[in-house]
Amino acid sequence: MHSKRILGAALAAQTCSAAVSAARGHDAQCTKTTVAILGGGMAGVAAAQALSNSSIDDFVIIEYQDKLGGRVHHTTFGKDKNGDPYTVELGANWVQGLGSPGGPENPIWTLAKKWGLNNTYSNYSSILTYNETGYTDFSALLDEYETRFETASDLAGTILKENYQDMTVRSGLSLADWKPKRDDMTAQAVEWWEWDWEDAYSPEQSSLVFGVAGSNLTFNQFSDENNYVWDQRGFNRIITGEASTFLKENDPRVHLNSKVTKISYSDDGVTIYKDDGSCVSAAYAVCTFSLGVLQSETVSFTPTLPDWKKTSIEKFSMGTYTKIFLQFNETFWPEDTQYFLYASPTTRGSYPVWQSLSAPGFIPDSNIIFVTLVHEQAYRAERQTDEQTKEEVMKVLREMYPDITIPEPTAFMYPRWSTTPWAYGSYSNWPPSTTLEMHENFRANLNRLWFAGEATSAQYFGFLHGAWFEGRNAGEQIAALLQDECANITDTSEACGNLRHYETLYGSSPLADYSVFDGWSVSSFYSSS
């Protein structure tokens, strides 16, 4: 066994050496490596780890920020009683779908346990509801929506099973007899809580088939639990922790503060150019840029991306999920409640969902509460100054609690995800009448240039575990190519070395076949039960 491992390592070294030689011919002035990984988020680190696990150590990670983590991104906010700042998550914040006894476990949950990540079960039944007059109980309407949505989910399953034409979530809800009037702001708030808050887009802008399936493949396969991460080391501890298992401290293979401006790819290799004039020449590359970055065209490609690839990139949607944080000198809201839903009298999605970090099991005595906006309301707030947004937020809070004299916050902050140059949004959404073939075109490699991230996962788009699965798969694919061991890749549905794509697309039925979902039953793909 030991001699076989040595022989395998020697063969891998010869293969990698040949690959690097090919890359050297591509651009003699660049730093040379076998594999360049563009982006140090979950997908990028998972890809690098997969290479390392295959004894391929000649790689670099090129990261825009000054640390690893990508959109698993936190910052300091407010102060505790000792004057020390708290840590809050600006990006990914939940482990979604944990796992069940005897069943598969979400890899993010596995990592959370491995690195001792502090997190608490999100109890969505721990919710109070409000309008502009204060507390108003519309829990019965919440129950009604969930009943109607089960019917819509069953409809999505029928569409998928029979390969019928997709429709919007709005159409599916209407067919399930959920038809809120535009001026019924209570029903609009309920719908926002149940749909927009998760998908960052409205029902009109979301695919019924893939919107339902994307959630069901997580929550039916793993579990229906969501745990909120409040660890003061930051959620990205699982990413930096995993990176520490195969990277040294200050590892020269990690290029931080590196802005990529151009990617040149060919049959011989990939060259990555940075804004400081330097470049990296690699035999293979994994591009883990967000969908938002790819759509922004801030990075150019040479040759220009083929039409089938450009079309697929533009076809999908990048959502913005903006959390607005406030700290007060006291917790004036109900301390034992996790969530508060506000129905604006005039505007759908205007400061609707509030979360308390002072609730038991989170960060008691922090006096921190935050409200979330998505899509158009998020864009609007991100264009405003902090003072303008704070004024609007405080007006809502004072409507919710008219009998309390609410002071000004001691701290106030929110990110601008839609204009953050290394993200340009929060996570992807699947638009209506967008087929699996279109998604496969988005995911497909261009010979030696691979793509990975949450948006390239058909099963788990929008989820952190989607990024993990996709990064690992890309790393394993490239390792298999370098070591001539394609039969050993984890995802047996893949054709090693060349993911399928379609030069021309016809029709708008959701699926050509189910092979991309190999390993999951069709029933788990669409069933809401």
Sequence and secondary structure as in RCSB ss.txt:
>XXXX:A:sequence
MHSKRILGAALAAQTCSAAVSAARGHDAQCTKTTVAILGGGMAGVAAAQALSNSSIDDFVIIEYQDKLGGRVHHT
TFGKDKNGDPYTVELGANWVQGLGSPGGPENPIWTLAKKWGLNNTYSNYSSILTYNETGYTDFSALLDEYETRFE
TASDLAGTILKENYQDMTVRSGLSLADWKPKRDDMTAQAVEWWEWDWEDAYSPEQSSLVFGVAGSNLTFNQFSDE
NNYVWDQRGFNRIITGEASTFLKENDPRVHLNSKVTKISYSDDGVTIYKDDGSCVSAAYAVCTFSLGVLQSETVS
FTPTLPDWKKTSIEKFSMGTYTKIFLQFNETFWPEDTQYFLYASPTTRGSYPVWQSLSAPGFIPDSNIIFVTLVH
EQAYRAERQTDEQTKEEVMKVLREMYPDITIPEPTAFMYPRWSTTPWAYGSYSNWPPSTTLEMHENFRANLNRLW
FAGEATSAQYFGFLHGAWFEGRNAGEQIAALLQDECANITDTSEACGNLRHYETLYGSSPLADYSVFDGWSVSSF
YSSS
>XXXX:A:secstr
 HHHHHHHHHHHHHHHHHHHHHHHHH TTSEEEEEEEE  SHHHHHHHHHHHHTT   EEEE SSSSS TTS EE
EES  TTS  EEEESS  EEE  B TTS B HHHHHHHHTT  EEE  TTSEEEEETTEE   HHHHHHHHHHHH
HHHHHHHHHHHHT    BHHHHHHHTT    TT HHHHHHHIIIIIHHHSS GGGSBHHHHHHHHHHHHTTT S 
EEEE  TT TTHHHHHHHHTTS TT TTEE S  EEEEEE SS EEEEETTS EEEEEEEEE   HHHHHHT SE
EES   HHHHHHHHHSEEE EEEEEEE SS  S TT  EEEE  SS TTSS EEEESSSTTS TT  EEEEEEEH
HHHHHHHHS HHHHHHHHHHHHHHH TTS     SEEE   GGG TTTSSSEEE  TT  HHHHHHHH  BTTEE
E SGGG TTTTTSHHHHHHHHHHHHHHHHHHHHT GGG S TTS TT     SS     S S SGGGTTS HHHH
H   
